[in-house]
Amino acid sequence: MFFNQTTDKIRSVPVIQIESNRAQPRTHFSKQELESLSQSIKENGILQPLTVRKILASRYELIAGERRLRASIMAGFKSVPCIILDCDETQSAVFALLENLQRADLGPFEEAEGIQRLINGSGMTQEMAAQKLGKKQSTIANKLRLLKLTKEERQKIVGAGLTERHARALLKVDDIELREVALSRIILKGLNVQKSEILIDSMLEHKNKKGLNSHKTIVIKDLRIFMNTINKAIDTMNLSGIKAQREQRETEEYIEYMVRIPKIMALKKAN
């Protein structure tokens, strides 16, 4: 991807002088895959050089090739072939992320966390990061939304082998407790994406109905009869010349009914 212009800078670098990249997006390395790669390196050597940048006189920061470096150390190699790039910390972070993205084997959360570290570490906007990574700004925004899920939820999703689409479906649930219930059911029942979406929509609909019902004022049939009796009494007073007024309002705890009768008119009728 960016090696062809620097092939004259390939040299053997002691593994003890190479530091891991702090912006390395990959956090999970399969022990079995590393052992397999280590065996291959023992037999065939390192077919593709690692990529590093010089940070001190005898210190290098790894840009690309974390798996190759780890497997080489497992194989007992004391030094590895490296392409040495002349770049700053921000460019190094971009290259490290691109190298993993182009391999298309990063997990969705590793990718999102890598993009977030790149933005935070370099002061880039989402739009600038999208341009650097060759993606649409909306794609970057959607990737970063995955980080709204808690660390525990992400671990469960990865551990259960769920997909990025499962994670996106769960993002529809803002309530953390409800989301945890949904995730547990998805994992327990082994639901695919479509069935997971149906489950989540059903849970959200039930929650909304429950919320609406909790705010409804329950009206008893006998109470309506009583209110009609009051209304008829007020109507009768108005017909007899007493200008009575009524006012009704409801709160969460009460139905309030107020009747106003002018004193002067009421006294005249009484006399």
Secondary structure as UniProt FT lines:
FT   TURN            4..5
FT   HELIX           7..9
FT   STRAND          10..14
FT   HELIX           15..17
FT   STRAND          18..19
FT   TURN            22..23
FT   HELIX           31..44
FT   STRAND          50..56
FT   TURN            57..58
FT   STRAND          59..64
FT   HELIX           66..74
FT   TURN            75..76
FT   STRAND          79..85
FT   HELIX           89..103
FT   HELIX           108..122
FT   HELIX           126..133
FT   HELIX           137..145
FT   HELIX           146..148
FT   HELIX           151..159
FT   TURN            160..161
FT   HELIX           164..170
FT   TURN            171..172
FT   HELIX           176..189
FT   HELIX           193..214
FT   HELIX           221..239
FT   TURN            240..241
FT   STRAND          245..250
FT   STRAND          255..260
FT   HELIX           263..270
//
